[in-house]
């Protein structure tokens, strides 16, 4: 499975050139042209590295980093900027970026930093295969060879519980207590999030499903 990179760069020629370089290096690239588009992209899919220009229209890179971090995105972020002062770099790092490259930069250095961040991040991630589906708690991601989905916090919590209890059925009441921290059964909410996950399994062509006949348990499809 190719590593995925999200890139936000408003200069069209540079955007096109970087996208070509990254794709030729074996990455799958989502190209955007402002910070707002980049933030929205992180809510739809998970990425292995995010590359953000600082000076962009609609929403600049610094604001985009803040919004991503506040929404729970933990993906390594590399900032690109024409500014080279220490204060500018510190501001980017303080806002949540992991790395900084000053324009113009050498493509070899960019690719080396991408590889380093992917390697470091992969070492920290907790990933579990369930059949042909990969669940990453760190990235809040459910993926297969076909596609990937970013999970909302409740979906991620439910998946973690199901993965850690693959040998037994989890009752709606138990799931409700663990997720919503209350003794009052949240049956409609539980059913809704289980349905969301089932739909994602279907879209991923999963060879597993959530069996809900006697509680909930992950089960392989024969």
Backbone bond lengths (Angstrom), bond angles and torsions (degrees), N, CA, C in turn:
res aa  C-N    CA-C-N  psi(-1)  N-CA   C-N-CA  omega(-1)  CA-C   N-CA-C  phi
1 X - - - 1.457 - - 1.528 109.40 -
2 X 1.323 117.64 128.81 1.455 121.91 -178.66 1.530 111.19 -69.43
3 X 1.350 115.05 142.29 1.453 118.33 171.76 1.528 109.21 -70.21
4 X 1.328 115.43 144.95 1.467 120.77 -175.70 1.524 111.00 -107.01
5 X 1.316 114.53 134.23 1.462 120.80 178.68 1.528 109.83 -121.24
6 X 1.322 115.56 132.34 1.456 121.89 173.08 1.517 107.51 -102.77
7 X 1.338 116.32 127.47 1.456 120.39 -178.28 1.529 110.59 -125.53
8 X 1.331 115.85 135.12 1.464 121.22 174.99 1.520 108.34 -124.98
9 X 1.312 115.98 112.02 1.466 123.02 179.81 1.520 107.73 -147.78
10 X 1.345 116.88 122.07 1.465 119.45 -173.76 1.529 113.90 -82.62
11 X 1.333 118.25 -18.71 1.458 120.60 176.68 1.529 108.57 -75.70
12 X 1.319 116.17 111.19 1.463 120.78 -170.66 1.528 113.68 -59.09
13 X 1.326 117.22 -43.04 1.461 119.80 -178.73 1.519 111.23 -66.32
14 X 1.325 116.64 -43.01 1.464 120.28 178.49 1.521 110.12 -66.84
15 X 1.325 116.95 -40.61 1.465 121.61 177.43 1.521 109.85 -56.58
16 X 1.336 115.77 -49.15 1.456 121.26 -178.70 1.533 111.39 -63.15
17 X 1.339 116.13 -42.28 1.466 120.45 -179.14 1.526 111.74 -65.29
18 X 1.344 116.35 -44.78 1.471 120.33 179.38 1.523 111.15 -64.40
19 X 1.317 116.64 -41.98 1.464 120.92 179.07 1.528 110.21 -59.21
20 X 1.338 116.57 -43.33 1.464 120.90 179.22 1.526 111.31 -63.68
21 X 1.332 116.37 -45.83 1.474 121.15 179.44 1.522 110.90 -59.52
22 X 1.322 116.59 -45.58 1.467 120.90 -177.68 1.527 111.69 -67.35
23 X 1.320 116.43 -41.07 1.467 119.70 179.70 1.526 111.19 -67.65
24 X 1.326 116.84 -38.62 1.466 120.00 177.20 1.534 111.45 -67.36
25 X 1.329 115.62 -21.56 1.469 120.66 177.91 1.525 111.99 -88.02
26 X 1.342 116.50 2.67 1.458 120.46 173.32 1.509 116.04 99.35
27 X 1.335 117.85 9.00 1.453 120.52 -179.48 1.532 111.78 -97.00
28 X 1.334 115.18 152.88 1.464 121.03 170.53 1.523 106.95 -93.20
29 X 1.334 117.60 125.46 1.463 120.94 -170.41 1.525 112.01 -118.48
30 X 1.336 115.31 130.26 1.453 122.50 170.05 1.521 106.57 -103.85
31 X 1.332 116.91 116.18 1.452 121.82 -175.63 1.526 111.10 -101.04
32 X 1.340 117.10 128.72 1.459 122.51 176.13 1.527 108.84 -129.77
33 X 1.348 116.44 168.06 1.458 119.88 -172.96 1.524 114.63 -122.21
34 X 1.323 117.24 3.28 1.470 119.95 173.23 1.522 109.08 -158.05
35 X 1.332 114.97 167.00 1.458 119.71 -175.79 1.510 114.26 -62.92
36 X 1.330 116.97 -35.37 1.462 120.73 -178.59 1.532 110.32 -63.61
37 X 1.343 116.54 -44.22 1.462 120.02 178.31 1.530 110.63 -62.08
38 X 1.332 116.46 -38.29 1.459 120.70 -179.78 1.529 111.20 -65.78
39 X 1.334 116.51 -45.11 1.475 120.43 178.60 1.531 110.13 -59.59
40 X 1.328 116.37 -45.18 1.468 120.38 179.89 1.529 111.02 -62.36
41 X 1.321 117.09 -36.83 1.467 120.80 179.77 1.528 111.53 -64.15
42 X 1.345 117.18 -35.17 1.465 119.86 179.73 1.522 112.47 -70.46
43 X 1.333 117.04 -19.02 1.463 120.24 177.81 1.523 111.73 -83.52
44 X 1.325 116.31 -13.60 1.462 121.24 -177.50 1.523 112.61 -102.85
45 X 1.332 117.21 -32.20 1.463 121.41 -177.26 1.516 110.56 -144.12
46 X 1.318 115.59 161.85 1.460 121.17 175.80 1.524 109.27 -100.64
47 X 1.328 115.80 148.17 1.457 121.12 -178.30 1.522 110.17 -130.40
48 X 1.335 115.58 160.58 1.458 120.70 179.53 1.522 111.64 -89.60
49 X 1.320 117.18 -30.97 1.469 122.99 176.93 1.527 107.96 -147.82
50 X 1.335 115.93 144.66 1.466 121.53 174.99 1.523 108.18 -119.40
51 X 1.331 116.31 131.33 1.458 122.27 178.26 1.525 108.00 -114.97
52 X 1.335 117.22 121.83 1.464 121.32 -175.76 1.515 111.44 -126.86
53 X 1.337 116.16 128.46 1.457 120.09 168.89 1.530 107.11 -74.79
54 X 1.323 117.00 149.63 1.464 119.94 179.92 1.522 111.26 -77.80
55 X 1.338 116.37 -52.30 1.465 120.81 -175.55 1.522 110.03 -89.51
56 X 1.339 115.97 103.57 1.461 121.65 179.43 1.525 109.82 -140.55
57 X 1.342 117.54 155.19 1.466 120.77 177.61 1.526 111.37 -75.40
58 X 1.315 116.22 169.74 1.473 124.90 177.58 1.524 111.33 67.77
59 X 1.341 116.54 -60.67 1.464 121.48 175.81 1.518 107.54 -147.56
60 X 1.347 117.19 124.73 1.465 118.85 -177.65 1.530 110.89 -77.16
61 X 1.313 115.62 172.26 1.457 120.95 -175.74 1.515 113.96 -64.24
62 X 1.320 117.46 -35.63 1.467 120.73 -179.08 1.527 111.20 -65.60
63 X 1.323 116.11 -44.46 1.463 119.54 177.92 1.527 110.80 -66.23
64 X 1.337 115.78 -37.86 1.466 119.92 178.92 1.526 110.86 -62.22
65 X 1.332 116.92 -42.01 1.472 120.80 177.98 1.525 110.11 -60.65
66 X 1.339 116.38 -46.54 1.463 119.75 -179.38 1.521 111.07 -58.78
67 X 1.336 116.35 -46.21 1.468 119.35 -178.59 1.527 111.54 -64.69
68 X 1.317 116.49 -39.50 1.467 119.73 178.89 1.518 111.19 -62.30
69 X 1.314 116.06 -46.98 1.469 119.77 -178.99 1.525 111.21 -65.38
70 X 1.322 116.52 -40.04 1.469 120.02 179.56 1.522 112.20 -65.21
71 X 1.334 117.03 -28.31 1.471 120.82 179.38 1.524 112.27 -86.54
72 X 1.330 116.96 -0.95 1.455 120.18 175.58 1.517 115.78 99.94
73 X 1.330 117.96 5.33 1.466 121.05 178.63 1.525 109.40 -70.66
74 X 1.340 116.92 123.58 1.465 121.55 -177.81 1.531 112.29 -109.46
75 X 1.311 116.55 3.92 1.463 122.18 -178.56 1.531 111.49 -59.39
76 X 1.337 118.53 138.58 1.469 120.23 175.64 1.531 111.36 -57.98
77 X 1.336 116.61 135.61 1.467 121.93 -178.22 1.521 110.16 -121.64
78 X 1.341 115.24 126.41 1.460 122.12 176.27 1.529 107.64 -107.84
79 X 1.330 117.20 124.68 1.455 121.91 179.05 1.523 109.98 -93.84
80 X 1.335 116.00 139.51 1.459 122.67 174.87 1.529 108.09 -114.55
81 X 1.329 116.57 133.56 1.462 118.05 -179.29 1.518 111.96 -156.83
82 X 1.311 115.10 154.09 1.467 121.04 174.67 1.527 109.94 -84.22
83 X 1.341 116.66 -13.46 1.462 120.97 179.42 1.533 109.45 -79.26
84 X 1.308 115.83 138.51 1.467 118.45 -174.63 1.528 113.94 -124.81
85 X 1.337 118.57 2.68 1.462 119.83 -178.57 1.524 110.52 -73.89
86 X 1.309 115.45 155.10 1.465 121.38 179.91 1.520 110.93 -60.78
87 X 1.343 116.73 -41.18 1.466 120.36 -178.81 1.528 111.37 -60.46
88 X 1.335 117.14 -39.26 1.464 120.56 178.72 1.527 110.88 -64.11
89 X 1.316 115.92 -41.87 1.467 119.77 179.97 1.523 110.78 -67.26
90 X 1.322 115.85 -41.81 1.471 119.95 179.14 1.520 110.30 -61.52
91 X 1.346 116.92 -41.25 1.462 120.17 179.67 1.521 111.01 -60.36
92 X 1.331 116.74 -43.59 1.460 120.11 178.99 1.513 112.27 -63.30
93 X 1.324 116.55 -43.90 1.464 120.48 -179.66 1.530 111.14 -67.83
94 X 1.324 116.81 -39.07 1.465 120.73 179.05 1.527 112.06 -65.69
95 X 1.316 116.85 -27.43 1.465 120.73 179.54 1.523 112.64 -81.35
96 X 1.332 117.45 -5.92 1.462 119.86 175.27 1.503 115.89 122.71
97 X 1.345 117.88 -1.22 1.471 119.89 178.17 1.531 109.73 -72.03
98 X 1.323 116.01 156.35 1.463 121.32 179.65 1.523 112.19 -102.88
99 X 1.332 116.51 -21.43 1.458 119.89 -174.12 1.523 109.49 -154.64
100 X 1.328 115.70 166.67 1.455 121.04 -173.39 1.522 108.89 -145.70
101 X 1.328 118.34 130.66 1.461 122.96 174.16 1.525 108.58 -126.63
102 X 1.312 116.49 130.61 1.459 121.40 -179.73 1.526 110.05 -94.58
103 X 1.331 115.86 131.41 1.463 120.93 176.94 1.532 109.76 -74.37
104 X 1.347 117.94 143.67 1.475 126.39 -6.83 1.523 110.37 -78.15
105 X 1.307 117.14 149.72 1.459 121.28 -179.71 1.527 109.08 -128.17
106 X 1.301 115.29 160.45 1.462 121.04 178.94 1.521 109.00 -85.21
107 X 1.326 117.28 134.58 1.461 120.61 -177.98 1.523 111.35 -60.35
108 X 1.340 117.22 -31.53 1.470 120.10 179.84 1.527 110.65 -64.51
109 X 1.332 115.85 -37.70 1.468 119.00 178.89 1.527 110.67 -68.43
110 X 1.333 116.91 -41.61 1.464 120.14 177.59 1.524 110.29 -60.11
111 X 1.328 117.91 -47.67 1.464 121.52 -179.03 1.527 110.96 -63.64
112 X 1.323 117.09 -37.61 1.471 120.56 178.94 1.526 110.71 -65.15
113 X 1.321 116.24 -40.64 1.475 119.55 179.85 1.529 110.70 -69.32
114 X 1.321 116.90 -37.48 1.465 120.16 176.32 1.523 109.95 -60.63
115 X 1.327 116.76 -47.78 1.470 120.48 179.46 1.522 111.40 -60.15
116 X 1.325 116.50 -41.39 1.467 120.47 -178.99 1.522 111.24 -64.24
117 X 1.329 117.16 -43.30 1.468 120.28 -179.55 1.526 111.32 -68.58
118 X 1.318 117.48 -39.22 1.466 120.47 177.94 1.522 109.87 -63.86
119 X 1.329 116.54 -44.36 1.467 120.78 -179.77 1.527 111.00 -61.80
120 X 1.326 116.44 -47.51 1.471 120.31 -179.59 1.526 111.47 -63.88
121 X 1.333 116.25 -42.75 1.460 120.64 -178.26 1.521 111.90 -66.36
122 X 1.320 116.63 -39.22 1.461 120.24 -179.71 1.517 111.70 -65.58
123 X 1.326 115.99 -32.63 1.460 119.90 178.67 1.525 111.69 -67.03
124 X 1.349 116.61 -26.67 1.466 121.03 -177.64 1.524 113.21 -90.17
125 X 1.316 116.62 -17.76 1.452 119.69 -171.69 1.533 112.93 -77.49
126 X 1.309 114.85 145.98 1.455 121.49 171.27 1.524 107.03 -100.91
127 X 1.327 115.92 108.82 1.460 120.67 -178.27 1.520 109.77 -120.81
128 X 1.317 116.06 138.49 1.460 121.24 -178.38 1.520 109.37 -134.14
129 X 1.317 116.29 130.59 1.459 120.58 173.61 1.518 109.66 -89.12
130 X 1.331 116.06 133.21 1.462 123.16 171.76 1.528 105.19 -124.31
131 X 1.317 116.53 100.95 1.458 119.08 -172.79 1.520 108.83 63.23
132 X 1.322 116.74 -127.78 1.468 120.21 179.44 1.526 112.73 -96.18
133 X 1.330 116.23 14.43 1.460 122.30 -178.82 1.524 109.81 -107.51
134 X 1.323 115.67 138.24 1.462 121.33 176.91 1.526 109.21 -109.70
135 X 1.344 115.79 124.44 1.463 121.23 177.29 1.516 108.66 -108.46
136 X 1.330 116.49 122.58 1.459 122.20 176.66 1.520 108.63 -113.85
137 X 1.314 116.00 109.12 1.464 120.53 178.50 1.522 110.51 -65.52
138 X 1.332 116.87 -40.86 1.457 121.58 -177.83 1.521 111.59 -59.88
139 X 1.346 115.98 -41.56 1.461 120.64 -178.20 1.520 113.09 -92.24
140 X 1.356 117.16 -5.01 1.466 120.95 -173.67 1.528 109.09 53.42
141 X 1.328 115.58 49.42 1.460 120.59 -172.14 1.526 111.81 -128.84
142 X 1.321 115.07 140.57 1.457 123.71 172.75 1.519 105.69 -120.58
143 X 1.343 117.61 125.14 1.458 118.49 -173.88 1.527 112.19 -145.55
144 X 1.321 114.37 162.32 1.464 122.84 173.64 1.517 106.54 -144.92
145 X 1.330 117.39 -176.49 1.454 120.19 176.68 1.530 111.06 -63.46
146 X 1.320 116.56 -23.77 1.465 120.62 -175.61 1.523 113.22 -81.17
147 X 1.337 117.33 -41.53 1.467 120.36 -173.99 1.525 109.57 -165.93
148 X 1.335 115.55 -176.88 1.462 120.19 176.27 1.523 108.82 -146.81
149 X 1.336 115.52 152.48 1.456 121.31 179.33 1.521 109.60 -132.45
150 X 1.316 115.56 137.19 1.455 120.91 171.72 1.520 107.55 -85.34
151 X 1.325 117.23 127.78 1.457 122.43 -177.51 1.528 110.27 -91.29
152 X 1.342 115.15 143.58 1.461 117.65 172.84 1.527 108.23 -76.14
153 X 1.329 119.10 167.02 1.472 120.74 -174.23 1.529 114.94 -54.57
154 X 1.334 118.78 -41.11 1.465 121.02 -179.59 1.530 111.09 -67.30
155 X 1.337 116.02 -43.56 1.466 119.42 178.22 1.524 110.40 -59.98
156 X 1.324 116.07 -41.51 1.463 120.59 -178.93 1.528 110.94 -64.48
157 X 1.326 117.09 -42.71 1.465 121.02 178.92 1.530 110.68 -62.68
158 X 1.333 116.74 -42.78 1.463 120.56 179.98 1.521 110.21 -64.22
159 X 1.344 117.12 -44.22 1.457 120.35 178.85 1.523 111.02 -60.78
160 X 1.318 116.73 -41.71 1.470 119.75 -179.93 1.529 110.69 -61.67
161 X 1.325 116.97 -42.44 1.473 120.86 179.20 1.526 110.69 -64.21
162 X 1.331 116.63 -44.62 1.466 120.38 -179.40 1.529 111.27 -64.98
163 X 1.322 116.59 -39.54 1.469 120.55 -179.84 1.526 110.84 -66.23
164 X 1.321 116.47 -39.31 1.466 120.27 -178.02 1.535 112.34 -78.52
165 X 1.322 117.05 -9.52 1.473 120.67 -178.42 1.527 110.61 -129.47
166 X 1.325 117.18 48.24 1.456 120.87 -176.21 1.525 113.20 -72.08
167 X 1.331 116.00 -11.00 1.462 119.41 -177.67 1.530 112.78 -97.25
168 X 1.335 118.46 4.01 1.461 119.34 -178.97 1.520 111.52 -152.42
169 X 1.321 115.95 158.78 1.461 122.91 177.48 1.529 110.34 -80.08
170 X 1.318 115.68 135.18 1.465 121.53 176.30 1.522 107.80 -101.92
171 X 1.319 116.93 121.63 1.457 120.06 -178.01 1.528 110.37 -72.38
172 X 1.338 117.20 154.78 1.472 120.06 176.38 1.526 111.65 -56.33
173 X 1.320 116.44 -37.10 1.458 120.87 -179.40 1.531 111.12 -65.95
174 X 1.334 116.35 -43.06 1.470 120.38 179.54 1.526 110.70 -65.59
175 X 1.325 115.67 -41.90 1.461 120.05 179.52 1.525 110.15 -64.85
176 X 1.315 115.76 -41.03 1.457 121.01 179.36 1.527 111.02 -61.37
177 X 1.339 117.09 -44.04 1.463 120.93 -179.72 1.515 112.10 -64.47
178 X 1.347 115.76 -41.96 1.465 119.78 -177.56 1.525 111.96 -68.60
179 X 1.324 116.85 -39.79 1.464 120.45 -174.38 1.523 112.32 -84.85
180 X 1.340 116.58 -44.32 1.468 119.73 -174.48 1.531 113.33 -100.83
181 X 1.322 117.20 -2.20 1.465 121.87 175.22 1.525 112.42 54.85
182 X 1.349 115.12 45.25 1.463 119.61 178.98 1.521 109.64 -147.21
183 X 1.328 115.87 152.12 1.470 120.02 177.97 1.528 111.37 -80.51
184 X 1.320 116.52 -12.57 1.459 120.36 179.59 1.528 109.90 -81.73
185 X 1.314 116.76 122.61 1.457 121.85 -177.44 1.527 111.59 -62.59
186 X 1.326 116.01 123.65 1.474 122.23 177.47 1.535 108.36 -99.70
187 X 1.336 115.27 61.89 1.463 120.26 -170.51 1.530 113.37 -60.27
188 X 1.315 117.62 -46.27 1.468 119.87 -177.74 1.525 110.99 -64.53
189 X 1.332 116.64 -38.32 1.464 120.57 179.32 1.520 110.68 -68.04
190 X 1.332 116.87 -42.50 1.468 120.98 177.88 1.518 110.04 -59.62
191 X 1.311 116.63 -49.02 1.469 120.93 -179.34 1.531 111.50 -60.58
192 X 1.323 115.60 -38.14 1.461 119.91 -178.77 1.529 111.15 -64.24
193 X 1.347 116.86 -47.08 1.465 119.57 -178.21 1.525 112.10 -71.98
194 X 1.323 117.07 -32.85 1.465 119.52 174.77 1.528 109.44 -63.97
195 X 1.318 116.65 -39.86 1.465 121.43 177.98 1.527 110.85 -63.55
196 X 1.339 116.92 -41.55 1.470 120.92 177.40 1.530 109.88 -57.75
197 X 1.328 116.05 -45.63 1.469 120.16 -178.56 1.525 111.26 -67.10
198 X 1.330 116.36 -41.24 1.470 119.81 178.60 1.531 110.15 -59.08
199 X 1.314 116.72 -41.84 1.467 120.77 179.74 1.529 111.04 -64.01
200 X 1.319 116.72 -37.95 1.464 120.09 178.01 1.524 110.66 -67.59
201 X 1.339 117.42 -39.68 1.462 121.25 176.72 1.532 110.15 -58.60
202 X 1.328 115.19 -43.90 1.467 120.01 -179.97 1.523 110.83 -62.88
203 X 1.320 116.86 -44.77 1.467 121.26 -178.76 1.528 111.52 -65.76
204 X 1.324 117.15 -26.21 1.460 121.60 -179.70 1.530 112.57 -88.88
205 X 1.349 116.27 1.95 1.482 120.70 -175.15 1.520 110.78 55.99
206 X 1.317 115.91 45.00 1.462 121.22 -177.09 1.523 111.40 -69.67
207 X 1.336 115.28 144.39 1.463 119.37 172.99 1.527 110.57 -97.95
208 X 1.355 114.63 20.99 1.464 121.68 172.15 1.521 107.93 -133.22
209 X 1.315 115.48 161.72 1.464 120.89 176.87 1.516 108.64 -146.61
210 X 1.331 115.76 171.69 1.466 120.53 173.90 1.515 107.05 -97.83
211 X 1.318 116.43 107.77 1.461 120.97 177.18 1.526 108.08 -75.55
212 X 1.342 116.47 123.84 1.464 119.72 -176.52 1.530 112.70 -116.96
213 X 1.337 116.56 23.39 1.466 119.53 -178.56 1.518 112.17 -71.64
214 X 1.325 117.39 -42.90 1.471 121.93 -179.76 1.522 109.64 -130.94
215 X 1.316 114.99 65.36 1.451 119.34 -171.92 1.517 107.78 93.70
216 X 1.329 116.72 -152.00 1.457 120.38 -178.10 1.521 110.50 -130.52
217 X 1.333 115.11 132.01 1.461 120.40 177.04 1.529 109.15 -154.35
218 X 1.326 116.04 143.39 1.464 120.46 177.55 1.526 108.59 -73.82
219 X 1.332 115.23 134.06 1.464 119.81 -175.04 1.524 110.22 -140.84
220 X 1.332 116.41 135.92 1.452 120.34 177.99 1.530 110.53 -72.16
221 X 1.319 114.74 143.04 1.464 120.28 176.75 1.511 108.12 -92.38
222 X 1.306 117.51 123.42 1.464 121.53 -177.99 1.526 110.79 -78.39
